[in-house]
C-alpha cells in the first residue's frame, strides 16, 4: 500500500514503527511524516501541515511498479542461472 501512496503524489502520514521499513521509505523519499504507535498524536495534523513537502522524485521512481518488476525479473533470472 505504501508504494501506491508514493505514486499518489500526496503527503503521507504513517503511524508505524520509527525504525521500520515503512518509516525508512517515507524518510528517504521525503514524502511525509511517521509517528510511532507510542507517540503523543495530539499535534499530528499540525505537524503534517508544517511538514515541508519536497519529495525526492528520483528515489520515488525506484519504487514504481515497472522498476520493481524488473528487479524481481532480474532476481529470478539470476537464481535460475546459478
C-alpha positions as CSV (number, residue, x, y, z in Angstrom):
1,X,0.0,0.0,0.0
2,X,2.9,2.4,0.7
3,X,4.0,2.2,-2.9
4,X,0.5,3.3,-4.0
5,X,0.7,6.2,-1.6
6,X,4.1,7.2,-3.0
7,X,2.6,7.2,-6.5
8,X,-0.3,9.4,-5.5
9,X,1.9,12.4,-5.0
10,X,0.3,13.4,-1.8
11,X,1.8,13.9,1.6
12,X,1.9,10.7,3.7
13,X,1.1,10.4,7.4
14,X,2.1,6.9,8.7
15,X,1.5,5.5,12.2
16,X,4.3,2.9,12.2
17,X,7.5,1.9,14.0
18,X,10.0,4.7,13.6
19,X,12.8,2.2,12.8
20,X,10.7,0.1,10.4
21,X,10.9,-0.3,6.6
22,X,7.9,1.9,6.0
23,X,9.4,4.8,8.0
24,X,12.7,4.5,6.2
25,X,11.0,4.5,2.8
26,X,9.0,7.7,3.7
27,X,12.1,9.4,5.1
28,X,14.2,8.5,2.0
29,X,11.6,9.8,-0.4
30,X,10.8,12.8,1.8
31,X,7.1,12.2,1.2
32,X,5.6,12.5,4.7
33,X,5.8,12.0,8.4
34,X,6.0,8.9,10.5
35,X,4.6,8.8,14.1
36,X,5.3,5.9,16.3
37,X,2.5,4.0,17.9
38,X,3.6,5.2,21.3
39,X,3.9,8.9,20.4
40,X,1.5,11.6,21.5
41,X,-0.5,12.2,18.4
42,X,-2.4,15.3,19.6
43,X,-0.4,17.6,17.3
44,X,-0.3,15.2,14.4
45,X,-2.2,17.3,11.9
46,X,-0.4,20.5,12.8
47,X,2.9,18.6,12.3
48,X,1.8,17.4,8.9
49,X,0.7,20.9,7.8
50,X,4.1,22.2,8.8
51,X,6.0,19.4,7.1
52,X,8.0,20.8,4.1
53,X,6.7,18.5,1.3
54,X,9.7,18.2,-1.1
55,X,9.5,14.7,-2.5
56,X,12.7,13.1,-3.9
57,X,11.3,12.1,-7.3
58,X,14.4,10.1,-8.2
59,X,14.1,8.0,-5.1
60,X,10.3,7.6,-5.6
61,X,10.9,6.3,-9.2
62,X,12.8,3.4,-7.8
63,X,9.6,2.1,-6.3
64,X,7.4,2.3,-9.4
65,X,5.8,-0.9,-10.4
66,X,7.9,-1.2,-13.6
67,X,11.2,-0.9,-11.7
68,X,10.1,-3.3,-9.0
69,X,9.0,-5.8,-11.6
70,X,12.4,-5.5,-13.4
71,X,14.2,-6.1,-10.1
72,X,12.2,-9.2,-9.5
73,X,12.7,-10.5,-13.0
74,X,16.5,-9.9,-12.7
75,X,16.5,-11.8,-9.4
76,X,14.6,-14.8,-10.9
77,X,17.0,-14.9,-13.9
78,X,20.0,-14.8,-11.6
79,X,18.6,-17.6,-9.4
80,X,17.8,-19.7,-12.5
81,X,21.2,-19.3,-14.0
82,X,23.1,-20.2,-10.8
